[in-house]
């Protein structure tokens, strides 16, 4: 049961991270920084989870889902950035 839930979440998270890394490497200037923003947010959340669980191990019992939700924010952000870049080129 748990595996049926976590495998799709992990696969989608890997795809989203891959798309964000591609955008960071392919784009230049302010676009690169905007594409990096969701990953920076996820990194900050990961640090928060590590520090919080070091203080109280029960503080983030659902940390994989929390991190997956934060990572999924990057998908619409990259999509909107791609559309804005497409319109800006016209």
GICORJO-V462818 format. One record per residue. N is the residue number from 0. PSI is psi as a letter, one per 30 degrees, with the letter a starting at -180 (* if undefined). D_LAST is the distance of its C-alpha to the last C-alpha in Angstrom with 1 decimal. Layout:
# GICORJO-V462818
n->N psi->PSI d_last->D_LAST
n->N psi->PSI d_last->D_LAST
This chain:
# GICORJO-V462818
n->0 psi->e d_last->48.4
n->1 psi->e d_last->46.8
n->2 psi->e d_last->45.4
n->3 psi->f d_last->43.7
n->4 psi->e d_last->41.9
n->5 psi->e d_last->41.1
n->6 psi->e d_last->39.8
n->7 psi->e d_last->36.8
n->8 psi->e d_last->36.0
n->9 psi->e d_last->36.3
n->10 psi->e d_last->34.2
n->11 psi->e d_last->31.3
n->12 psi->e d_last->31.7
n->13 psi->e d_last->31.6
n->14 psi->e d_last->28.5
n->15 psi->e d_last->26.7
n->16 psi->e d_last->28.0
n->17 psi->e d_last->26.9
n->18 psi->e d_last->23.3
n->19 psi->e d_last->23.4
n->20 psi->e d_last->25.0
n->21 psi->e d_last->22.4
n->22 psi->e d_last->19.6
n->23 psi->e d_last->21.7
n->24 psi->e d_last->22.4
n->25 psi->e d_last->18.9
n->26 psi->l d_last->16.9
n->27 psi->l d_last->17.7
n->28 psi->b d_last->18.4
n->29 psi->f d_last->18.2
n->30 psi->e d_last->16.4
n->31 psi->e d_last->19.6
n->32 psi->e d_last->21.8
n->33 psi->e d_last->20.1
n->34 psi->f d_last->20.5
n->35 psi->f d_last->24.1
n->36 psi->e d_last->25.0
n->37 psi->e d_last->26.2
n->38 psi->e d_last->28.3
n->39 psi->e d_last->29.8
n->40 psi->e d_last->30.7
n->41 psi->e d_last->32.4
n->42 psi->e d_last->34.2
n->43 psi->e d_last->35.5
n->44 psi->e d_last->36.7
n->45 psi->e d_last->38.4
n->46 psi->e d_last->40.2
n->47 psi->e d_last->41.2
n->48 psi->e d_last->42.6
n->49 psi->e d_last->44.5
n->50 psi->e d_last->46.0
n->51 psi->e d_last->46.9
n->52 psi->f d_last->48.5
n->53 psi->e d_last->50.5
n->54 psi->e d_last->52.0
n->55 psi->j d_last->52.4
n->56 psi->f d_last->51.9
n->57 psi->g d_last->51.6
n->58 psi->f d_last->48.8
n->59 psi->i d_last->45.9
n->60 psi->f d_last->47.5
n->61 psi->h d_last->44.2
n->62 psi->e d_last->42.1
n->63 psi->e d_last->40.5
n->64 psi->e d_last->39.1
n->65 psi->e d_last->38.1
n->66 psi->e d_last->36.2
n->67 psi->e d_last->34.6
n->68 psi->e d_last->33.4
n->69 psi->e d_last->32.0
n->70 psi->e d_last->30.2
n->71 psi->f d_last->28.7
n->72 psi->e d_last->26.9
n->73 psi->f d_last->24.6
n->74 psi->e d_last->23.3
n->75 psi->f d_last->21.5
n->76 psi->e d_last->20.4
n->77 psi->e d_last->18.8
n->78 psi->e d_last->17.2
n->79 psi->e d_last->15.8
n->80 psi->e d_last->14.6
n->81 psi->e d_last->12.9
n->82 psi->e d_last->11.1
n->83 psi->e d_last->10.2
n->84 psi->e d_last->9.0
n->85 psi->e d_last->6.9
n->86 psi->e d_last->5.4
n->87 psi->f d_last->5.5
n->88 psi->f d_last->3.8
n->89 psi->* d_last->0.0
